[in-house]
Amino acid sequence: MVENEFKNFTKYLIMRAFFVVISIFFIGVIVYLNIKLYFGPDLNNKKETCRDVLCQLNYIEGEIKNNNLAYEMQSIFPEGYVFTYALYGLSWCELAMAEKNNPVLFDHAISEARYAYNQINTGFARSNFDSTLIPTYGIFYAGWKNYLLSKILACTNEKDKNVIDEFTFQCDQIASAFERSKTPYLESYLNSSWPADAFLAIASLKIHDEIISDKYSSIIKNWIKNLKSKLDPETKLIPHSTHSETGKTIEGARGSSISLILRLLTEIDPEFAVEQFKIYHEKFHITRFGLPAISEYPEGEAGLGDVDSGPVILGVGFAGTIVAIGTLKSFGEYGTANLLSNTIEAFGFSYTSDKKKRFVLGLLPIADLFISWSRISSANSEVIAIKGVNSYSLGSRLLFHVYSLLVIVFILLILYRKSLLELIKNKLKVRL
């Protein structure tokens, strides 16, 4: 009997120690998250943001050149290879624009952006797409490729005739495809249209008109007109996927695509972008435990995550939330953009070492790429002027701290419930 009591007591001690360790771990994570909310870069401070993004790009550069990151991403995502180099190059372009007075960093940034473009312009990159599509290899490949080249040219005032001719040729191909199409949403794959891809292509035409000559303005104007007639009938926003021949909505607006679309739309048509942003704010901006986020599905709808959205937890779409940092900055919503950025800083468990910064222990570098491109984006002054002084403040660190404190108290109550009950009984006996 004594032996059984000893075994039971030992088992109790082990279980007790286990629960104590687990409780300490969870309390530690909660405290860490609350502190980390104050350690992200201030997006209002250009130097601080550039320094932070440079650390991210230093890490990503090593992963791309030493660990075959683009090929690894291709094994996970259908467009992983192109996405990797496109986002990498675009991040360097934005950094170059912000660091024009730093010739060493500027030259390195442009060199890396050109390197990224050259990797997209390879047989392997094209092998994942259909050469029979219009434009060749489809609007996803043509759009991301030409958008990156347009940003490189916008940074450098390129004089090389071959590069300019290549860009103009690609713009002509894209423009011709839109002119011949009944729908504003061209095919990314055979019989598959994803509207977000068209915006990259149109944005590249807009940049052509700004830096070279006004050639495509009428095509862009007609495209916008066609676009407005093919909105998601439920939300009145640009849809996530559409019928490749008619442009009719197959799947309505989703956070992962509309966040990206709106950032690009600010470059194409600022006035229409503001109209869409107001609806986007109403239907997709949410808070969870006091912190801002972007829902993957519009208000009143629910769904699962997929390759476009990443995980969807409590309605929050990870991809849409990350991309929204850049979108909010484009619309001058720095308050929410900063809090959103800090939230990702905390829940992404960022780590910096040797001037290299990674998120989630470097397990999903495509997220690092989206974060760097989103954070380094700049506000669009024309959009802000149209939008006026209205600002959408969303989320509160204070509220998150309150929720966190309540959770910690709950954990401690469970852990020490017996001691507390004994204390209460003793107090009651003393009074009686």
PEMO-V738531 format. One record per residue. N is the residue number from 1. RES is the residue in one letter. D_LAST is the distance of its C-alpha to the last C-alpha in Angstrom with 2 decimals. Layout:
n: [N N]
res: [RES RES]
d_last: [D_LAST D_LAST]
//
This chain:
n: [1 2 3 4 5 6 7 8 9 10 11 12 13 14 15 16 17 18 19 20 21 22 23 24 25 26 27 28 29 30 31 32 33 34 35 36 37 38 39 40 41 42 43 44 45 46 47 48 49 50 51 52 53 54 55 56 57 58 59 60 61 62 63 64 65 66 67 68 69 70 71 72 73 74 75 76 77 78 79 80 81 82 83 84 85 86 87 88 89 90 91 92 93 94 95 96 97 98 99 100 101 102 103 104 105 106 107 108 109 110 111 112 113 114 115 116 117 118 119 120 121 122 123 124 125 126 127 128 129 130 131 132 133 134 135 136 137 138 139 140 141 142 143 144 145 146 147 148 149 150 151 152 153 154 155 156 157 158 159 160 161 162 163 164 165 166 167 168 169 170 171 172 173 174 175 176 177 178 179 180 181 182 183 184 185 186 187 188 189 190 191 192 193 194 195 196 197 198 199 200 201 202 203 204 205 206 207 208 209 210 211 212 213 214 215 216 217 218 219 220 221 222 223 224 225 226 227 228 229 230 231 232 233 234 235 236 237 238 239 240 241 242 243 244 245 246 247 248 249 250 251 252 253 254 255 256 257 258 259 260 261 262 263 264 265 266 267 268 269 270 271 272 273 274 275 276 277 278 279 280 281 282 283 284 285 286 287 288 289 290 291 292 293 294 295 296 297 298 299 300 301 302 303 304 305 306 307 308 309 310 311 312 313 314 315 316 317 318 319 320 321 322 323 324 325 326 327 328 329 330 331 332 333 334 335 336 337 338 339 340 341 342 343 344 345 346 347 348 349 350 351 352 353 354 355 356 357 358 359 360 361 362 363 364 365 366 367 368 369 370 371 372 373 374 375 376 377 378 379 380 381 382 383 384 385 386 387 388 389 390 391 392 393 394 395 396 397 398 399 400 401 402 403 404 405 406 407 408 409 410 411 412 413 414 415 416 417 418 419 420 421 422 423 424 425 426 427 428 429 430 431 432]
res: [M V E N E F K N F T K Y L I M R A F F V V I S I F F I G V I V Y L N I K L Y F G P D L N N K K E T C R D V L C Q L N Y I E G E I K N N N L A Y E M Q S I F P E G Y V F T Y A L Y G L S W C E L A M A E K N N P V L F D H A I S E A R Y A Y N Q I N T G F A R S N F D S T L I P T Y G I F Y A G W K N Y L L S K I L A C T N E K D K N V I D E F T F Q C D Q I A S A F E R S K T P Y L E S Y L N S S W P A D A F L A I A S L K I H D E I I S D K Y S S I I K N W I K N L K S K L D P E T K L I P H S T H S E T G K T I E G A R G S S I S L I L R L L T E I D P E F A V E Q F K I Y H E K F H I T R F G L P A I S E Y P E G E A G L G D V D S G P V I L G V G F A G T I V A I G T L K S F G E Y G T A N L L S N T I E A F G F S Y T S D K K K R F V L G L L P I A D L F I S W S R I S S A N S E V I A I K G V N S Y S L G S R L L F H V Y S L L V I V F I L L I L Y R K S L L E L I K N K L K V R L]
d_last: [37.85 37.01 39.59 38.01 34.60 36.34 38.17 35.08 33.31 36.46 36.68 33.09 33.90 37.09 35.48 32.72 35.43 37.44 34.73 33.99 37.73 38.16 35.24 36.65 40.05 39.02 37.05 40.15 42.43 40.37 40.39 44.11 44.92 43.21 45.09 48.35 48.45 49.71 52.41 55.02 58.28 58.49 61.00 62.06 63.31 66.55 66.88 63.37 63.80 67.22 65.92 63.13 65.49 68.06 65.59 65.01 68.76 69.36 67.11 68.69 72.19 71.58 70.23 73.24 75.89 74.51 72.35 74.19 71.34 73.50 74.59 71.03 69.93 72.92 71.66 68.38 69.60 72.89 73.73 71.88 74.96 76.10 72.59 72.01 75.19 75.07 71.57 72.43 75.63 74.10 71.32 74.00 76.00 73.10 72.50 76.23 76.19 73.31 74.97 78.58 78.70 77.83 81.10 79.98 76.86 78.78 81.56 79.14 77.25 80.48 81.71 78.58 78.80 82.44 81.57 79.00 81.59 84.15 81.75 81.25 85.02 85.65 86.73 83.43 81.46 83.88 83.93 80.61 82.12 84.97 88.20 89.50 86.89 87.73 87.27 88.00 84.95 82.89 81.03 78.05 80.30 82.71 79.97 77.83 80.96 82.67 79.56 79.11 82.79 82.57 79.72 81.71 84.70 82.62 81.43 84.77 87.61 89.34 93.14 93.95 96.03 95.16 91.42 91.95 94.30 91.76 89.07 91.46 92.59 89.03 88.31 91.44 90.35 86.95 88.46 91.05 88.42 86.46 89.67 90.62 87.21 86.14 82.50 80.83 78.96 81.34 80.86 78.87 79.74 82.16 80.96 77.66 76.85 73.84 74.17 72.46 75.45 77.89 76.15 76.87 80.52 80.82 79.04 81.67 84.43 82.81 82.74 86.40 87.31 85.48 86.96 90.36 91.72 90.73 91.75 88.98 87.56 89.04 87.72 84.22 84.45 85.54 82.85 80.14 81.63 81.62 78.08 76.74 78.23 76.45 72.80 69.92 70.03 66.25 65.11 68.43 67.98 70.30 69.66 68.71 71.60 74.67 77.68 80.35 83.19 81.73 78.82 76.54 72.86 71.75 68.28 66.83 65.49 63.06 61.16 63.00 66.42 65.86 64.25 67.45 69.75 68.42 68.89 72.51 73.08 72.43 75.60 77.62 76.73 74.10 74.07 73.44 70.86 68.83 69.01 67.77 65.04 63.45 63.18 61.98 59.17 58.10 58.24 57.45 55.29 51.65 48.44 46.11 42.71 44.14 47.34 50.83 52.86 55.82 55.39 58.11 58.50 58.60 55.72 55.08 56.72 55.54 57.44 57.63 58.91 62.44 64.93 65.20 61.55 60.02 56.49 54.75 50.95 48.81 52.14 53.03 56.59 56.95 60.67 60.47 57.57 59.46 62.74 61.01 60.57 64.34 64.53 62.00 63.85 67.11 65.68 64.26 60.63 59.72 56.07 55.22 57.77 56.06 52.58 54.08 55.93 52.82 50.94 53.74 53.69 50.05 50.07 53.55 52.24 55.29 56.60 59.37 61.37 64.87 65.35 64.65 61.80 60.62 57.93 56.03 57.47 60.94 60.45 61.93 64.34 65.50 62.16 62.98 66.34 64.91 62.36 65.13 67.43 64.71 63.47 66.98 68.14 68.93 68.38 71.21 72.17 74.12 71.17 68.85 71.43 71.66 67.92 67.39 64.21 61.82 59.31 56.82 53.67 51.69 48.51 45.96 44.82 41.73 40.69 41.32 39.13 36.24 36.75 36.98 33.72 31.97 33.58 32.55 28.89 29.17 30.73 28.08 25.30 27.20 27.89 24.42 22.44 21.01 19.97 18.36 16.45 15.26 14.32 12.34 10.48 9.84 8.74 6.18 5.04 5.49 3.80 0.00]
//
